[in-house]
Amino acid sequence: MSKKQRKKSFFKPIVILTLVILMIGNFAMSNNSGMETNLKKERTSLNPFNLLRKENDRINILIFGVDGQNTSESQRKRADSIMLFSVDRSGEDSALLSIPRDTKVEIPNRKGYDKINHAHAYGDIELLKETVELFFDMPVDYYIRVNYKAIEEIVDALGGIEIDVPMDMKYSDPYDSPPLHIDIKKGLQVLDGTNALHFLRFRSGYATQDLGRIQAQQQFAEALMDKVTSPSIILKVPKLVNIFYNSVDTNMPKSSMFYLGTKNLLGSFDEIEKITLPGSPKMINRIAYYVIDRKDIEHIKENYLKL
């Protein structure tokens, strides 16, 4: 994989959303005096990423989104925006790997091959985690599951996000659950939560097809990042903390989330190596898959995940 190819990869809004939520978790914990005292002690005596470490020198965190109103409704839904965040125990040399949802994989205790996003629908978090571990032949230490309702709620809590919409966006899918109706006018405007989610979900109409949608997602991510890192964010803390607890399901220790959010959101997120799992679309038995060559997995593990 060339440097030029890697530069074309992008961090999806769900990643920004996850880091935003991690930062919200920071606020929640820093408002707890007991936790804050303990964290101050940890800073002086421990490398913060040692809190995440298990047996390996690297920590692997599965991050993915689902379509649900809250954490309880997120169970047994198909996963989307599946990513693997890998970082060494020093907190450096981090990589964010995007795994296409149609990736052809073996799912434990299922016959034949299937799409990786189906694993969550079949067996919730644990089966998706086991599937990723089997596919990459490496351990996954932690997971972060975020429901997409959080996008609407966070944008509304922030007072909207200013976006220069590149075209009139109009699309309907009455068969979606719930039915999807997108109607956003072209031009600079402040999008509320619902329209922000619609802006991200809009697929058709771009002259450059997927590249146009990627650029729109990058535009949203930058606008969201600017809003979240502004000084006025402190006024939104109570509402954002509530969204955090209602929108995230994770097995990471709270103190570890604090450090991860601080390091990668308030720190230098641009320094994270961002790559997309290379592969090619293929129809197999009338089903559209994204097929990965095993040698590409080994290349990524060796060069980016340092395994």
C-alpha positions as CSV (number, residue, x, y, z in Angstrom):
1,M,0.0,0.0,0.0
2,S,1.6,3.3,-1.1
3,K,1.7,6.6,0.9
4,K,-0.5,8.1,-1.8
5,Q,-3.1,5.5,-1.2
6,R,-3.0,6.0,2.5
7,K,-3.4,9.7,2.2
8,K,-6.8,9.1,0.5
9,S,-8.1,7.3,3.5
10,F,-10.3,9.4,5.9
11,F,-11.6,9.3,9.4
12,K,-15.4,8.8,9.4
13,P,-17.7,10.9,11.5
14,I,-18.3,7.9,13.8
15,V,-14.6,8.1,14.8
16,I,-14.9,11.8,15.6
17,L,-18.2,11.0,17.4
18,T,-16.5,8.3,19.4
19,L,-13.6,10.7,20.4
20,V,-16.1,13.4,21.2
21,I,-17.9,11.0,23.5
22,L,-14.6,10.0,25.1
23,M,-14.0,13.6,25.8
24,I,-17.5,14.0,27.3
25,G,-16.6,11.0,29.5
26,N,-13.6,13.1,30.6
27,F,-15.9,15.9,31.8
28,A,-18.1,13.3,33.6
29,M,-15.2,11.9,35.4
30,S,-13.4,15.2,36.1
31,N,-16.6,16.4,37.8
32,N,-16.3,13.4,40.2
33,S,-13.9,14.6,42.9
34,G,-12.9,11.2,44.0
35,M,-12.1,10.1,40.4
36,E,-10.2,13.3,39.8
37,T,-8.0,12.7,42.8
38,N,-7.2,9.2,41.8
39,L,-6.4,10.3,38.3
40,K,-3.9,12.9,39.6
41,K,-2.2,10.2,41.6
42,E,-2.1,7.9,38.5
43,R,-0.5,10.6,36.4
44,T,2.4,11.0,38.7
45,S,3.1,7.3,39.2
46,L,2.0,5.5,36.0
47,N,2.2,5.7,32.3
48,P,-1.6,6.2,31.6
49,F,-1.7,3.7,28.8
50,N,-0.5,1.0,31.2
51,L,-4.0,1.2,32.6
52,L,-5.2,-0.2,29.3
53,R,-2.5,-2.9,28.9
54,K,-3.3,-6.6,29.3
55,E,-0.7,-9.1,28.2
56,N,0.4,-7.5,24.9
57,D,2.5,-4.5,24.2
58,R,-0.3,-3.1,22.0
59,I,-3.8,-2.3,23.0
60,N,-6.5,-3.1,20.4
61,I,-9.9,-1.4,20.7
62,L,-12.9,-2.3,18.4
63,I,-15.0,0.8,17.6
64,F,-18.3,0.5,15.8
65,G,-21.6,2.1,15.3
66,V,-25.2,0.8,15.3
67,D,-28.6,2.2,14.5
68,G,-30.4,2.5,17.8
69,Q,-32.1,5.0,20.1
70,N,-30.0,3.9,23.1
71,T,-27.7,1.2,24.2
72,S,-30.5,-1.3,24.9
73,E,-31.9,-0.9,21.3
74,S,-28.4,-1.3,19.9
75,Q,-28.3,-5.1,20.6
76,R,-28.5,-7.5,17.6
77,K,-28.4,-4.7,15.0
78,R,-26.0,-4.9,12.1
79,A,-22.8,-3.0,12.8
80,D,-21.5,-0.1,10.7
81,S,-18.4,2.0,10.5
82,I,-16.3,-0.8,12.0
83,M,-12.9,0.2,13.0
84,L,-9.9,-1.1,15.0
85,F,-7.8,1.4,17.0
86,S,-4.4,0.1,17.9
87,V,-1.9,1.8,20.1
88,D,1.3,0.8,21.9
89,R,1.4,0.9,25.7
90,S,3.4,4.2,25.6
91,G,0.4,5.9,24.0
92,E,2.4,6.4,20.8
93,D,2.5,4.8,17.4
94,S,-1.2,4.5,17.0
95,A,-3.2,3.4,14.0
96,L,-6.9,3.5,13.1
97,L,-8.0,0.8,10.7
98,S,-11.3,1.0,8.9
99,I,-13.0,-2.3,8.1
100,P,-15.6,-2.2,5.3
101,R,-19.0,-3.5,6.5
102,D,-19.3,-6.0,3.6
103,T,-15.9,-7.6,4.3
104,K,-16.1,-11.3,3.6
105,V,-15.2,-13.2,6.8
106,E,-15.8,-16.4,8.7
107,I,-18.1,-15.9,11.7
108,P,-17.5,-18.4,14.6
109,N,-20.2,-21.1,14.9
110,R,-21.8,-20.1,11.6
111,K,-21.6,-22.1,8.3
112,G,-19.7,-20.7,5.4
113,Y,-18.7,-17.0,4.9
114,D,-20.7,-13.9,5.7
115,K,-20.4,-10.1,5.9
116,I,-18.5,-8.9,9.0
117,N,-21.3,-6.5,10.0
118,H,-23.7,-9.5,10.3
119,A,-21.7,-10.8,13.2
120,H,-23.2,-8.2,15.6
121,A,-26.7,-9.0,14.5
122,Y,-26.1,-12.8,15.1
123,G,-24.4,-12.6,18.4
124,D,-24.1,-9.0,19.6
125,I,-20.8,-7.5,20.8
126,E,-19.1,-10.7,21.8
127,L,-19.6,-12.4,18.4
128,L,-18.4,-9.3,16.5
129,K,-15.3,-9.2,18.7
130,E,-14.6,-12.9,18.2
131,T,-15.0,-12.5,14.4
132,V,-12.5,-9.6,14.3
133,E,-10.1,-11.6,16.4
134,L,-10.4,-14.6,14.1
135,F,-10.1,-12.5,10.9
136,F,-6.9,-10.7,12.0
137,D,-5.6,-13.6,14.2
138,M,-4.9,-11.1,17.1
139,P,-6.6,-10.2,20.4
140,V,-9.1,-7.4,20.8
141,D,-8.8,-6.0,24.3
142,Y,-11.7,-3.6,24.4
143,Y,-14.8,-2.4,22.5
144,I,-16.7,0.9,22.1
145,R,-20.2,0.6,20.7
146,V,-21.9,3.9,19.8
147,N,-25.5,4.3,18.5
148,Y,-26.2,6.8,15.8
149,K,-28.9,8.6,17.7
150,A,-26.0,10.2,19.6
151,I,-25.1,12.2,16.4
152,E,-28.5,13.9,16.5
153,E,-28.4,14.5,20.2
154,I,-24.8,15.8,20.3
155,V,-25.4,18.2,17.4
156,D,-28.5,19.5,19.0
157,A,-26.8,19.9,22.4
158,L,-24.0,21.9,20.7
159,G,-26.6,24.2,19.1
160,G,-26.2,22.8,15.6
161,I,-23.3,22.6,13.2
162,E,-22.6,25.1,10.5
163,I,-22.2,23.4,7.1
164,D,-22.0,24.7,3.6
165,V,-24.2,22.1,1.9
166,P,-22.9,21.6,-1.7
167,M,-26.2,20.8,-3.4
168,D,-29.9,20.3,-2.8
169,M,-30.2,17.0,-1.0
170,K,-33.4,15.2,-1.5
171,Y,-33.9,11.4,-1.0
172,S,-36.6,9.1,0.4
173,D,-36.5,5.5,1.5
174,P,-39.9,4.5,2.9
175,Y,-38.6,1.0,3.6
176,D,-35.9,2.1,6.0
177,S,-36.6,1.7,9.7
178,P,-37.7,4.4,10.6
179,P,-38.5,5.7,7.1
180,L,-35.8,8.0,5.8
181,H,-36.8,11.4,4.2
182,I,-33.9,13.8,3.4
183,D,-34.7,17.3,2.2
184,I,-31.8,19.8,2.8
185,K,-31.4,22.9,0.7
186,K,-28.0,24.0,-0.8
187,G,-26.0,26.7,0.9
188,L,-24.4,27.7,4.2
189,Q,-26.6,26.9,7.1
190,V,-26.7,25.6,10.6
191,L,-27.9,22.0,10.6
192,D,-29.8,20.6,13.6
193,G,-29.3,17.0,14.7
194,T,-31.7,15.4,12.4
195,N,-30.5,17.2,9.3
196,A,-26.9,16.6,10.3
197,L,-27.5,12.9,10.3
198,H,-29.3,13.2,7.0
199,F,-26.4,15.1,5.6
200,L,-24.1,12.2,6.5
201,R,-26.5,9.5,5.2
202,F,-27.1,11.2,1.8
203,R,-25.5,9.0,-0.9
204,S,-26.7,10.0,-4.4
205,G,-26.1,13.2,-6.4
206,Y,-22.4,13.7,-6.0
207,A,-20.6,14.2,-9.3
208,T,-17.6,12.3,-8.0
209,Q,-19.7,9.6,-6.4
210,D,-18.1,8.2,-3.3
211,L,-15.3,10.8,-3.3
212,G,-18.0,13.5,-3.0
213,R,-19.6,11.8,0.0
214,I,-16.2,11.3,1.6
215,Q,-15.5,15.0,1.3
216,A,-18.9,15.8,2.8
217,Q,-18.1,13.6,5.8
218,Q,-14.7,15.3,6.2
219,Q,-16.4,18.6,6.1
220,F,-18.8,17.6,8.9
221,A,-16.0,16.0,11.0
222,E,-14.0,19.3,10.8
223,A,-17.1,21.4,11.8
224,L,-17.9,19.1,14.7
225,M,-14.3,19.1,15.9
226,D,-14.2,22.9,15.8
227,K,-17.4,23.1,17.8
228,V,-16.4,20.5,20.4
229,T,-13.0,22.0,21.1
230,S,-14.3,25.6,21.5
231,P,-14.2,27.2,25.0
232,S,-18.0,27.3,25.1
233,I,-18.2,23.5,25.3
234,I,-18.0,23.7,29.1
235,L,-21.5,25.2,29.1
236,K,-22.8,22.0,27.4
237,V,-21.3,19.5,29.8
238,P,-24.4,18.4,31.8
239,K,-26.3,17.5,28.6
240,L,-23.3,16.0,26.9
241,V,-22.6,13.8,29.9
242,N,-26.1,12.5,29.8
243,I,-25.7,11.6,26.1
244,F,-22.5,9.9,26.9
245,Y,-24.0,7.5,29.4
246,N,-27.0,6.8,27.1
247,S,-25.1,6.3,23.9
248,V,-22.0,4.3,24.6
249,D,-21.5,0.7,25.6
250,T,-17.9,-0.2,26.4
251,N,-15.8,-2.5,28.6
252,M,-13.0,0.0,29.0
253,P,-12.2,1.3,32.5
254,K,-13.4,4.8,33.0
255,S,-9.9,6.1,33.8
256,S,-8.6,4.6,30.6
257,M,-11.3,6.3,28.6
258,F,-10.2,9.6,30.2
259,Y,-6.7,9.2,29.0
260,L,-7.6,8.0,25.5
261,G,-10.0,10.9,25.0
262,T,-7.4,13.4,26.2
263,K,-4.6,12.0,24.2
264,N,-6.3,11.6,20.9
265,L,-8.9,14.4,20.8
266,L,-7.3,17.2,22.7
267,G,-3.9,16.0,21.6
268,S,-2.7,15.3,18.1
269,F,-5.3,13.2,16.3
270,D,-3.8,14.0,13.0
271,E,-0.7,12.0,14.0
272,I,-2.7,8.8,14.1
273,E,-2.1,6.6,11.0
274,K,-5.5,6.2,9.3
275,I,-5.9,3.4,6.9
276,T,-8.7,1.4,5.2
277,L,-8.5,-2.3,4.8
278,P,-7.5,-2.8,1.2
279,G,-9.7,-5.1,-0.9
280,S,-12.0,-5.3,-3.9
281,P,-15.8,-5.7,-4.3
282,K,-17.0,-9.1,-5.7
283,M,-20.3,-10.8,-6.3
284,I,-20.4,-14.3,-4.8
285,N,-23.6,-16.3,-5.1
286,R,-25.4,-13.1,-5.9
287,I,-24.2,-11.4,-2.7
288,A,-21.9,-8.4,-2.8
289,Y,-18.8,-8.8,-0.7
290,Y,-15.6,-6.9,0.0
291,V,-12.9,-9.4,-0.5
292,I,-9.5,-9.1,1.3
293,D,-6.3,-10.8,0.3
294,R,-4.6,-12.4,3.3
295,K,-1.2,-10.9,2.4
296,D,-2.7,-7.4,2.8
297,I,-3.8,-8.3,6.3
298,E,-0.3,-9.4,7.2
299,H,1.2,-6.3,5.6
300,I,-1.1,-4.1,7.8
301,K,-0.4,-6.1,10.9
302,E,3.4,-5.9,10.4
303,N,3.6,-2.2,9.2
304,Y,0.8,-0.5,11.1
305,L,-0.3,-2.7,14.0
306,K,3.3,-3.7,14.7
307,L,2.4,-7.4,15.2
